Amino acid sequence: MYDRFNRKINYLRISVTDRCNLRCVYCMPAEGVELMAHKDILSYEEIVDFTKKAVADGVDKIRITGGEPLVRHDIIELVKSLGEIEGIKDFGMTTNGILLPKYAQQLKAAGLMRVNISLDTMDPKRYREITRLGNIEDVFAGIEAAKAAELFPIKINCVIKNSRFEPDAVEVAKFCEANGLEIRYIHEMNLETGEFSIVEGGEGGDCKNCNRLRLTANGDVMPCLFSDLSYNVRDLGVEKSIEESLKNKPRSGTSNHKGKFNNIGG
């Protein structure tokens, strides 16, 4: 399927929860955020129905995000259902990695192909400061679990403020090179002011070649991360919400005053 600027849209990012087991400084305040009511969050059946339609329309790349997707109850069941949809060529998940020792093998068996794991520093103290709650050893254990489950390629998402040559980013890059991991440098973003850049080592942030739609945990279909536009699947139905998103997808991002990273998935 194509948007009004003739960009081929084949990538769907699905946020399954706004909850997380960390409180990263660039994602949410220390006290957390007001969470969605459970009744407002899409069921797995609703997510699968939406995804089937999107795949039938041309989507072949799926990424599960959050919040932290592995904190959602019975997440393996959703992965299995999505993995059974014919036509998906790339099926991944973005995670902080902490729960991968518990779930990596099950995720692989259910059909997940690969993972992106967040890691912004190699310093345990700095990691604790950035995440407010995390233990960096849990991430290392998660990376090893992903390796053992063969969730390849394993990509590391490293958030940077200005440059890939910042000390923390340099150390993460060395770790990736030594451990057969691919690194993606993500410039710290601000939804309200519209600050974003092209992901180094990835495709995000490149407006002229944008190929994605987003489905939030409460059913909003978003044509652009840096836009207030959204079309709720429960209000409009699956087909109409996709149609409106394609028709109104902006040429480039501006700003977003309604959403938050924890409920859109970045």
C-alpha positions as CSV (number, residue, x, y, z in Angstrom):
1,M,0.0,0.0,0.0
2,Y,1.1,3.6,-0.7
3,D,0.5,6.9,1.0
4,R,-0.4,10.1,-0.8
5,F,3.3,10.9,-1.4
6,N,3.7,7.5,-3.1
7,R,5.8,6.1,-0.3
8,K,5.4,2.3,0.0
9,I,4.0,1.5,3.5
10,N,5.1,-2.0,4.6
11,Y,6.1,-1.6,8.2
12,L,3.8,-1.8,11.2
13,R,4.9,-1.0,14.8
14,I,2.6,-2.4,17.4
15,S,2.7,-1.0,21.0
16,V,1.1,-3.6,23.2
17,T,1.3,-1.8,26.5
18,D,2.2,1.6,28.0
19,R,3.7,-0.1,31.1
20,C,7.4,-0.6,31.7
21,N,9.7,-2.1,34.4
22,L,12.1,0.8,34.0
23,R,11.8,4.6,34.1
24,C,14.3,5.8,31.5
25,V,15.0,9.6,31.8
26,Y,14.3,10.2,28.1
27,C,11.0,8.2,28.1
28,M,9.1,9.1,31.3
29,P,9.3,11.1,34.6
30,A,10.6,9.4,37.7
31,E,7.1,9.1,39.2
32,G,5.9,7.3,36.1
33,V,2.9,8.4,34.0
34,E,-0.8,8.0,34.1
35,L,-1.5,4.6,32.7
36,M,-4.2,3.6,30.3
37,A,-7.2,1.9,31.7
38,H,-7.2,-1.8,31.0
39,K,-10.6,-1.6,29.3
40,D,-9.0,0.8,26.7
41,I,-6.2,-1.5,25.8
42,L,-6.7,-3.6,22.7
43,S,-7.2,-7.3,23.2
44,Y,-4.8,-9.7,21.4
45,E,-7.7,-10.7,19.1
46,E,-8.1,-7.0,18.1
47,I,-4.4,-6.7,17.5
48,V,-4.3,-9.8,15.4
49,D,-7.4,-8.8,13.3
50,F,-5.8,-5.4,12.6
51,T,-2.5,-7.0,11.7
52,K,-4.1,-9.5,9.3
53,K,-5.7,-6.6,7.4
54,A,-2.5,-4.6,7.3
55,V,-0.6,-7.6,6.0
56,A,-3.2,-8.3,3.4
57,D,-2.8,-4.6,2.3
58,G,1.0,-5.0,1.9
59,V,2.7,-4.8,5.3
60,D,5.4,-7.5,5.6
61,K,7.4,-6.1,8.5
62,I,6.1,-6.1,12.1
63,R,7.7,-4.8,15.3
64,I,6.3,-5.3,18.8
65,T,7.0,-2.5,21.2
66,G,5.7,-1.0,24.4
67,G,6.3,0.4,27.0
68,E,8.1,-2.8,27.6
69,P,6.3,-5.5,25.7
70,L,7.4,-8.4,27.8
71,V,5.5,-7.1,30.8
72,R,2.2,-7.7,29.1
73,H,0.5,-10.8,30.3
74,D,0.6,-13.8,28.0
75,I,2.7,-12.0,25.4
76,I,3.9,-15.3,24.0
77,E,0.3,-16.0,22.9
78,L,0.2,-12.8,20.8
79,V,3.6,-13.5,19.3
80,K,2.4,-17.0,18.3
81,S,-0.8,-15.6,16.7
82,L,1.1,-12.9,14.8
83,G,3.8,-15.4,13.7
84,E,1.2,-17.5,12.1
85,I,0.1,-14.7,9.7
86,E,1.3,-15.5,6.2
87,G,3.1,-12.7,4.5
88,I,5.3,-11.4,7.3
89,K,8.9,-11.5,6.3
90,D,10.4,-9.6,9.3
91,F,9.0,-10.0,12.8
92,G,10.9,-8.4,15.6
93,M,10.5,-6.9,19.1
94,T,12.1,-3.9,20.8
95,T,12.8,-4.6,24.5
96,N,15.0,-3.5,27.3
97,G,16.2,-7.1,27.6
98,I,15.6,-7.6,31.3
99,L,13.0,-10.3,30.8
100,L,14.6,-12.1,27.9
101,P,16.2,-14.8,30.1
102,K,12.7,-15.9,30.9
103,Y,11.1,-15.5,27.5
104,A,13.7,-15.7,24.7
105,Q,13.3,-19.4,23.9
106,Q,9.5,-19.1,24.1
107,L,9.6,-16.1,21.8
108,K,11.7,-17.9,19.2
109,A,9.5,-21.0,19.3
110,A,6.4,-18.8,18.9
111,G,7.8,-17.3,15.7
112,L,9.6,-14.1,16.7
113,M,12.6,-13.7,14.4
114,R,14.8,-11.0,16.1
115,V,15.1,-8.4,18.8
116,N,16.3,-4.9,19.4
117,I,17.7,-4.4,22.9
118,S,18.1,-1.0,24.5
119,L,21.6,-0.2,25.9
120,D,22.9,3.3,26.3
121,T,26.0,2.8,28.4
122,M,28.4,0.1,29.7
123,D,28.8,1.7,33.1
124,P,26.6,0.1,35.7
125,K,26.2,3.3,37.7
126,R,25.3,5.3,34.5
127,Y,22.8,2.6,33.5
128,R,21.1,2.9,36.9
129,E,21.0,6.7,36.5
130,I,19.5,6.5,33.0
131,T,16.9,3.8,33.8
132,R,16.4,4.8,37.4
133,L,15.5,1.2,38.3
134,G,17.7,-1.1,36.1
135,N,20.7,-3.4,36.8
136,I,22.9,-3.6,33.7
137,E,23.8,-7.2,34.4
138,D,20.2,-8.1,33.7
139,V,20.6,-6.7,30.2
140,F,23.8,-8.6,29.6
141,A,21.9,-11.8,30.7
142,G,19.1,-10.9,28.3
143,I,21.5,-10.5,25.4
144,E,23.0,-13.9,26.1
145,A,19.5,-15.4,26.2
146,A,18.7,-13.8,22.9
147,K,21.9,-15.3,21.4
148,A,21.1,-18.8,22.8
149,A,17.6,-18.6,21.3
150,E,19.1,-17.4,18.0
151,L,17.0,-14.3,17.8
152,F,19.3,-12.9,15.1
153,P,20.3,-10.3,14.2
154,I,20.4,-8.8,17.7
155,K,20.5,-5.1,17.3
156,I,21.4,-2.7,20.2
157,N,19.5,0.6,20.4
158,C,21.9,3.2,21.9
159,V,20.4,6.6,22.6
160,I,22.8,9.5,22.2
161,K,22.5,13.2,22.9
162,N,24.8,14.6,20.2
163,S,27.2,12.1,18.6
164,R,28.1,8.5,18.2
165,F,31.5,9.5,19.5
166,E,30.2,10.3,23.0
167,P,32.1,8.1,25.6
168,D,29.1,6.0,26.5
169,A,28.3,5.3,22.9
170,V,31.9,4.4,22.0
171,E,32.0,1.8,24.8
172,V,28.7,0.3,23.7
173,A,30.0,0.1,20.1
174,K,33.1,-1.8,21.4
175,F,30.9,-4.2,23.3
176,C,28.8,-4.8,20.2
177,E,31.8,-5.4,18.0
178,A,33.2,-7.9,20.5
179,N,29.9,-9.8,20.8
180,G,28.6,-9.9,17.3
181,L,25.8,-7.4,17.8
182,E,24.6,-4.6,15.5
183,I,24.4,-1.1,16.9
184,R,21.9,1.6,16.0
185,Y,22.5,5.1,17.3
186,I,19.2,6.9,18.1
187,H,19.5,10.6,18.7
188,E,17.5,11.7,21.8
189,M,14.1,12.9,20.6
190,N,11.5,15.4,21.9
191,L,8.0,14.9,20.7
192,E,6.7,18.3,21.7
193,T,9.4,20.3,20.1
194,G,9.8,18.1,17.1
195,E,13.4,17.2,17.7
196,F,14.4,14.1,15.8
197,S,17.1,12.8,13.5
198,I,17.7,9.9,11.2
199,V,18.7,6.8,13.1
200,E,22.4,6.0,12.4
201,G,22.5,2.3,11.4
202,G,18.8,2.2,10.9
203,E,15.9,3.7,8.9
204,G,13.9,5.6,11.4
205,G,13.6,9.4,11.2
206,D,14.1,9.5,7.4
207,C,10.8,11.2,6.5
208,K,11.2,11.1,2.7
209,N,11.5,7.3,2.8
210,C,9.1,6.6,5.7
211,N,7.4,3.2,5.3
212,R,5.5,2.8,8.6
213,L,2.3,3.0,10.5
214,R,1.9,2.7,14.3
215,L,-0.8,0.9,16.3
216,T,-0.9,2.0,19.9
217,A,-2.0,-0.1,22.8
218,N,-5.4,1.7,23.0
219,G,-6.0,1.3,19.3
220,D,-4.9,4.6,17.8
221,V,-3.4,4.1,14.3
222,M,-0.8,6.8,13.9
223,P,0.6,7.7,10.5
224,C,3.6,9.6,12.0
225,L,5.3,9.6,15.3
226,F,5.8,13.4,15.2
227,S,2.2,14.3,14.5
228,D,-1.0,14.5,16.6
229,L,-2.9,12.6,13.9
230,S,-4.5,9.3,15.0
231,Y,-7.4,7.2,13.9
232,N,-8.8,4.8,16.5
233,V,-9.6,1.3,15.3
234,R,-12.4,0.8,17.7
235,D,-14.1,4.0,16.6
236,L,-13.6,3.7,12.8
237,G,-13.0,0.0,12.3
238,V,-9.8,-1.6,10.9
239,E,-10.2,-0.8,7.2
240,K,-11.2,2.9,7.7
241,S,-8.5,3.6,10.3
242,I,-5.8,2.3,7.9
243,E,-7.3,4.2,5.0
244,E,-7.4,7.5,6.9
245,S,-3.8,7.0,8.1
246,L,-2.6,6.5,4.6
247,K,-4.6,9.4,3.2
248,N,-3.4,11.9,5.9
249,K,0.2,10.7,6.5
250,P,2.2,13.9,6.5
251,R,5.2,14.5,4.2
252,S,7.4,14.9,7.3
253,G,7.1,15.0,11.0
254,T,6.5,18.2,13.0
255,S,5.6,17.7,16.6
256,N,3.4,15.6,18.8
257,H,1.6,17.1,21.8
258,K,-0.7,14.2,22.5
259,G,1.4,11.1,22.7
260,K,4.3,9.9,24.8
261,F,7.1,7.5,24.0
262,N,5.9,5.0,26.6
263,N,2.6,4.5,24.8
264,I,3.7,4.9,21.2
265,G,6.8,2.8,21.2
266,G,9.2,5.3,19.5
